[in-house]
Amino acid sequence: MKNEVPVACCHTVFTKVERMNYKDAWGELEKRRTAVMEIEAGFQYQFPGDSETLRLLYD
């Protein structure tokens, strides 16, 4: 698929503040999610490619 951006998370490496920020960002990302597909290794999420969504994914 064109313009795919892989994202992976490991919650055990976050500090308490980082976990809170992650939870807030994920809540916003859930609102923006355009698709979710089950794959062999888990789930694949799709999001729009606008700058705010990308900031949430990489911040």
KAGILIN-V573823 format. One record per residue. RES is the residue in one small letter. BURIAL is 1 if it has 9 or more other C-alpha atoms within 8 Angstrom, else 0. Layout:
BEGIN
res={RES & RES}
burial={BURIAL & BURIAL}
END
This chain:
BEGIN
res={m & k & n & e & v & p & v & a & c & c & h & t & v & f & t & k & v & e & r & m & n & y & k & d & a & w & g & e & l & e & k & r & r & t & a & v & m & e & i & e & a & g & f & q & y & q & f & p & g & d & s & e & t & l & r & l & l & y & d}
burial={0 & 0 & 0 & 0 & 0 & 0 & 0 & 0 & 0 & 0 & 0 & 0 & 0 & 1 & 0 & 0 & 0 & 0 & 1 & 0 & 0 & 0 & 0 & 0 & 1 & 1 & 0 & 1 & 1 & 0 & 0 & 1 & 1 & 0 & 0 & 1 & 0 & 0 & 0 & 0 & 0 & 0 & 1 & 0 & 1 & 0 & 1 & 0 & 0 & 0 & 0 & 0 & 1 & 1 & 0 & 1 & 1 & 0 & 0}
END
